[in-house]
């Protein structure tokens, strides 16, 4: 898992906590006009009578009838907590998800479903949903009830690191995108030990020689449910976008390789998204993975730590016992570190091999990263000595060349130049992934890459995953604006933020509908060209910018990344 995937990291689990590392999560006025019209800020309005009529109208799913409730914006109905698979407790723990239960009569989908077991220490009790292993449920926002229209579907996968990972957070509210013509789905999936445990006995049980990636399998089950049921909510099962940030972005990345979800989605959005497949950061960020052998060894150590001698013993433990021991202060890193697994089944091959073999799904992609991640931070402190040591360690005999491109003679300059380098490197890495997608994989679908620069104002007490003031344009800062749901949070949003959110969420709505974010009155967003290293700034401005601040910096960083001997 990634040190960028922040909240409440286990003190012994973070691989990069010094604040100057390669992908540490370190936690202005708008410039030129953004070229889009603010539509009244889309503030929440009281639900109209028509909204209540739509919400009260039963919708038939394969499991039974459901009714919803009026959402945050007038004309939109939200259906909360619909099961898409069976409970994962008991014998179903660490197994592929089973079909959803059926019910008789009409189910009132008026309350958020349980979140999957995870630590919640330090999060206010009123922000924590019920926790249960019966947690495979989803939420749907739609404005198409009673219509014959089939609208594009946006499926969102949450991010996070171990905690604050559930689909009902206000930052994931889908009413605005639904008002812009999408049917929005968020869902809960297994996380931590429940979502990623690999173990030799589990690998033998599964019938395909691997284990782990249970959360990705949950995602496949949710997509199958959507395929079978979403038309009843006005959704088009042939226009589905899978989207996520950080940990969720890693799921999208895996599903673009896996055969298990082919035909279940048609576009991909990866926020805090992808890296070039030889980028050393992939060994440390959410998009990385462990080999099956490493993951199984971790699972064996986990069983020993839990005092279990078999999978049956592990399944006999309560969820609370597992969460308490895994996240206890001083818990050993070996046996309590759970990430994605190169299992040969869910993730059948490496990212590099997928590109080179043409296994990468040929679908339109929208992806990008943020100004203040990748080790960059507006509060970074670094001495000249630390900066030079970093250059020597990272670039070896090319350190002098790096320091000539990013020179620093004072501590203040050292911090500023490290930030400049980290930001350039992130954009270059994302751009090189795009060239792989087109040139190595031979895909023809367009890629739209972005660079997020807007700093959300103030702090947000409604969402436990959000950092405090001072984190800048932090890892995941763009979520509010992608959804355009400023109405559901308590930050001191400005008129400029509402304009930025309207523009950004319009790009998303267009991409979900057509595979192209461009539309009337929006600043032009060119698709990635493999001969022109550019990115699209979103946030303080909406305009193209170079992948690095100069051609020389781009050439250096490109050569450095392509010269790495380890590929992922």
N, C-alpha and C positions, 0 to 999 in steps of 0.2 A: 504494500500500500504506500501511498505517497506522503511525504512530509508536507506536501502542499494541501493534503486533504485533512483539514485541520481538526475539528473541535475535539478537545479532550484527548490528545494523544497519550498512549501509555508511555510513561517516562522511560521505559526500557526498550520501546519498540521503534522510536524514531531513528532513522538512519542519518539524519542531517538536521541537527538542532542548533548549530552554532551561529546561524544568521548570515553566514557568508558562503554557505555551501551552494552547490549547483542548482538545487531545486527547493531551497528552503521557503516555507510559507512564513513571511515576515510581516508578521503583522505588527478653486480656480475658476476661475470663471470660464464659461463657455466662450469659445472663440467666434469664428465666423458663423453666420446663420446656417442652419442645417438643411434648409431647403424643403422643409415639410411643415404642414400646418397642424398646429395643436388642435385636436378635436375636443376642446373643453376639458382636457385632462382625463377624460373617461372616469370621473369620480363616481363612486357608487351611488345609485339612485334607489329609492324605495321600490320594491317589487310591485309591478302592476298587476291588475286582475288577470291579464293574459298570461303573465308569468306563473301565477298560481294555477291557472287552468292547465298549462303545459306540465307543471310539476306534478299535478294530481293525476294526470293521465297515465295509466299503467303501461309500461313498456315490457314486451315479452322477450326474455332471454332464453337460452337453452335450459337454464336451471329453474326458471320461474318468472313471474311478473314482479316488476319493481316500479316504485314511484320515487320521484326525487323531491328536491326543494328549490325554491328560487335562489339563484346564485348572487354574487356581489353586484352584478350589473343587471339592469332591467332587461328582460327578454331572454335571459340565459338560465337554464336549469342545471343543477349539479346533482349527480347521483353518487352517494358516498358509500364506501365500504362494501362494494359488491364482491363476493368471493369469486375468484377466477380459478382457484384450485383448492384442494382439501387441506386440512390441518397438516402441519409438518411435525406434529408431536409424536412421541412414542415410536412405533415401528417405522413411521414415515420420516423420522429425523435422518438427515443425510441420505435421502433417496430422492430420485426425480419426482417432481410434483405429480400428485394424483388428480383425477378430474374433480371439478367443483361439485359440492353437494347440491341437490335439488330441494325445492321447498314447494309447499302448497299455499294457495292463496296469494296475497300481494305482500311483498316485502317492502317495507318503508326504508329506502336507502337515504336516510336523513341524518346519519351520524358517521363520523370517520371511523374506519376500521382500526383494529389493533395494529400496532407496529411490531416488527419482529424483535426478539430479545436482543438487548444491547445495553451497555452501561449508560446511565443518565445522571451520574453524580455531577453536581454543579449546575444542573439545569432546573429552573424554577418548575415546581410541581404542576402549575397550571399550563405549562408549555409541553408537558409530556403526555402523549396518548396512552391508552392501555397497552401493555406489552404482553404478547402471547405468541406461542408457536402456531396458533391458528391465525396467521397474519397475511396470507396471500390474498389480498383484496385490492380493488382498484376504484378509482373515482373518475367520473366522466362529466365534463362540462359541454353543453350543447345548446344551440339556439334553433335546432332543426326538428324538434318534436312536432309531429303532426304534419310535417312537410314531406313531399316526395323527393326533395333534393338530397343529393349525396355529397357531403362535404369532406374535404381532406382531413386526415386524422393525424394528430400530433401526440406521440407517446413519449412521456418524459421520465427519465431515469435519474433519481437523486444521486448526489455526491455525498462525500463526507469521509471521515476516518473514524470508524468504530462506533461513533455516537452521533446523536441527532440525525439519524438516517430514517426518515419516514416521509410519506408522500403528502401528508396533510398540512405541512408547514405553509403559512401564508405566502411565503416567497414563491411557492409553486402554484398559486391560485391561477386557474385557467380561464377565468371569465372573460378577460380582455381578448385573448386570442380567439375564444369562441365567438365574441362579438365581431371579430374580424373575419369570421367565416370558417374557422376550423372546429373540429370536434377534438377536445383535449382530454387525454387520459394520463393520469398519474397512478402509480401502483407501488405496493410494498413488496420487497423481496428479502430473502434471508441475507444476513450480514455477519461479519466476523467469523467466529468458529462455526456457526450454523450455516453460513453461506459459502465457506471455502475449505472446510476440513477435507484433506486427503489422507488416506490411510490404506495400507496394503489390504486389509480385510474389506474395506469399502470398495476398493478397486476390483477385488475378486467378485464381490456381490453384483456389481453393475452390469457385467456382461460385455463391456467394451474395453476392459483393461485399464481404466483410469478412474479417478474420483476427484472431488473438489468441484469448483465452479457451480455450486448448487444455486447461487443467486442468478447466474446466467441462465440456467435451466428454468428457473422461475420466470425469467423474462421471456423465454421461448413459449412457456405455457400461457403467459399473459397475451403474447402476440397471437397465439392460436385462438384464445378466447375472443380477442378483438376481431380476428378474421371471421369467426362464426357469428358474432353478436352485434358488431358495431353498426350494421345497417339499420337496426331497430332504433338507434339513437341518431339517425341521420348521417352516419359516417360512411365513407367510401372505402371498403376493404382493399381496393386496388390503388389507393393513394395514401399510404401510411408512411409517416416519417418517424424513425426512431431517433431520439435525442437525449443527451445527458451532459452533465458537467463532471469533470474529474473522474471519480470512481465510476459514475454513470457513463462518462465518455469512454472509459476503458471497456465497458460492456458493449457499447456500439462498435468499437474497434474490433472486439472479438467476434461479434456477430457479422461483421463485414467479411470475415474469413470463414466462419463456421458454416457448414452446410445445413445446420439444424433449423435456421430461420429463413432460408431462401424462399422467396415468394411471399413472405409475411410482412415485408417492408419494401419501400421503393425509393426512399431518400434517407440521408443520414446527416444529423447535426451533432457535432462534437465540440462542446464548449470547454475551454481549458483542455484542448483537444489532443492533437496528435503530435508526435515527434518523428523526425527522420529515423529510420529503423536501425541506424548505427550510432545514434546519439547516446553517449554514455548515461544520460539522464534516465533512459528507459530501464536501467537497472534499479532505479530508486523511486520512480513516480508511480501513480496509480495505474498507468497503462502497462507497467511491467508485469512480469510473471515469474514464478518459480518453475523449474522443471518438475516433472512428476516425482522423480526420485527425491529431490530436495523437499517437496511438499509432503510426500509420504513419510520421510524421516521426521519432519516437523510434527506430523500427525501421530507418529509413534511416540515421540517425546511428550506430546500433549496427553496421550493416554496414560503414560507413566506418571506424569504430573497430576493427573486426575485420579490416580489410583485404580485405573481400569485395565483389565487384561483382555478385553474383547470389545467388539462393537456393541454387543448386547449390554455389557456393563456401561459403556458410554451412553447408550440410549436410556438406561435406567436412571441416569443422573437427572436432576431437575435443571431446567433452564437457568434458574437463579444460581445454582451451584456452579454451573459452567461460567456464567458471566462474572460472578464474584471472584472465582479463582483466576480466570484469564486476565482480568484487569486489576487484580490486587496489587498494591504497592510492592515492588520487589519481585514480582512474578518473573520467572526466567524468560528471556527473549526466545530461546529455543523451546518450541512447543506452544507458544502463544502468539505467533506471528502468522496471520492468515491473509493471503492475497490470491490473485488469479493464478491458474495452474495450466501449464502446457501439458495437458492430459492426453493429447492425441485424439480426442473425441469432440468435446465442446470447442476447445482451441486445438485444432488438428495439427497445426504447424506454426513455425515462427512467423513473425510479421514480415521479415525479409523474404523467407521462402514463399510466403503467400504472394508477395509482390512478384517475385521472379517466376513463379509458376503460373501466374494469371488467376490465382484462386480468389483474389480480392474482388468483392462484389462490385459490379460496374453500375453504380447508382450515383446521382448527384450528391455532392458533399458540401456542407457548410461547416467550416471549422476555424478556430482561432484561439488566441491566448491573450493574456492581460499584461499590462505595463508593469505591475508590481507583483510579479511572481518570478519563478526561475531564479530566485535568490535576490532579485532587485527589491528595494524597499525605500520609501521616502525617509525612513528613519535609520537607514543603515549607517553603522559606524565601522570604519576600517582604517588601520594604520598603513602607512606606506610599506612597512616591513611585511605585514600580513598580505598586502596586495602583491608584492613581489614574490612572496613565498607561494601564493596561489598560482601566479603565472609560471613559476618554475615547475611546480608539481603538475600542473595541468598541461602545459605546452612544451615542457622539456627544452630541447635545443631550438625551439621556435619562440621561447619566452621573450627574447629581445625584440623579435618582430612584433609580437603582441603588444609589448610595452611601448613600442614606437607608434603603434596605431591608437593605443589608449594610454597616453602618458600621464603620470601623476607624480608630483614632487612634494605634495603635502597630504596630510591625512584626509582633509576635506576633498581634495582632488581624487584620492584613492577610492573613496566611497562613491563619488560621482562617476568615475570611470568604470568601476566595477558594475554599477547600475547600467551604464551605457552599453557595456559589453553584454551583460546578461540579457538586456532587452533586444539587442541586435541578434544574439545567438538564438533566442527563442523564435524570432520571426524567420530567421534563416532555416532553422530546423523544420518549422512547419512548412515553409515553402519547398524545401527539399523533399518532404513527404509527398507533397503534391506532384513534384516531378516524377517521383517513383510511381505514384498512382497512375499517371499518364504514360510514362515512357517504359518503366519496367513491367508494370502489370498490363499495359496495352489497353487501358480503359479509355472510353470516349466521353463518359459523362463529365459535366463541368464540376469544377471545384471553386468555391468562393471562400477565400481565407481572409480573416480579420485580425485586427490588433485593437484591443479594448483599452481606452484611455480615461474614461470618466470615473471620478471618485464619488461614490455615493455619499451624500452629506450626512453628518451626524452619526448616530448609532441606531440600531434596530433592536428593540426589546421583544419584538414579536417572533423573531426567528433565532433559535439558539445556535444555529450554525454560523451566524454572521459575526465577524470580528469587531472589536471596539474601534473607536476613532484612531486614526494615524496609520492605518494599513494601506492607504492609497487606493489605487485601482487594483485591488487585491484579487487573489485567486477566487473566481466565482462572482466578482462584483457585477458582471454583466447580466446575471440571472434576472434581476428586477426588470431590466430594460428589454431583455429577450421576451419575457412574458408581458411586459407593459402593465404590471399589476401594482403600481405605486399606491393605489387606493387602499391596499390591505395591510400596510405597514405604517410604522410611526416615525420614520425618518422625516426631517424637515425639508421635504422636497421643494424645489424651486420651480418656477415656470420653465426654466431651461431643462430641468430634469424631465418634466412632462413632455416637452418637445422631443427630447432625445429618446424617451421611452416609446413615444408614438411612432417615431421613425424606425427605431430598431425592431419593435414588434411588428411593424408593417413589413419589413424585410422578411421576418420569420414567417408571417402569414403567407406572403407570396411564395416563399421557398416551399412551404408545406403544400401549397396548392399546385405549383407548377414545376418545382425543382430549380427555380430561378428567383432570387430575392428582389429583383428589380421590378419597378412598377411606376405608374404615373406619380409625378411630384416628388419622387424620391431621388436623392443624389445617385448618379450612376455607379454601380458596383461591378467592375469588370471581372470576368472569370479569370482564374489563374492561367497564365501563359508560361510554358516551360522555358521560354527564351527571354523572359522579362521578369526579374525577381522583384515583385511588388507585393504589398499587402494593402488591405483596405482599413483605414482607421475608422473605428466606430466609437462614438462617445463625444468627446469635446469637439471633434470635427468629423465630418463624413467625407473623406477624400482618400485617394491612394497615397501611399508613402513607400519608400524603398524598403526592401527586406533588411538592409543594413544601412547605416548612416552614410556610407561611402562605398564606391565600387571596390576599393582596396580592402575594406573591412569585410565586405561580402565574400570576396575571393579568399581571404584568409580563413574565415569561418567555414566556408564551404569546403576548402581543402582539408581543414582540421577534421571536420565531421566525416568526410568521405575516407579519410586515412585511418579511421578507427578499425581495429582488427576484430573487435567483438560486435556481432550483429545480433539483433533481437527478433 
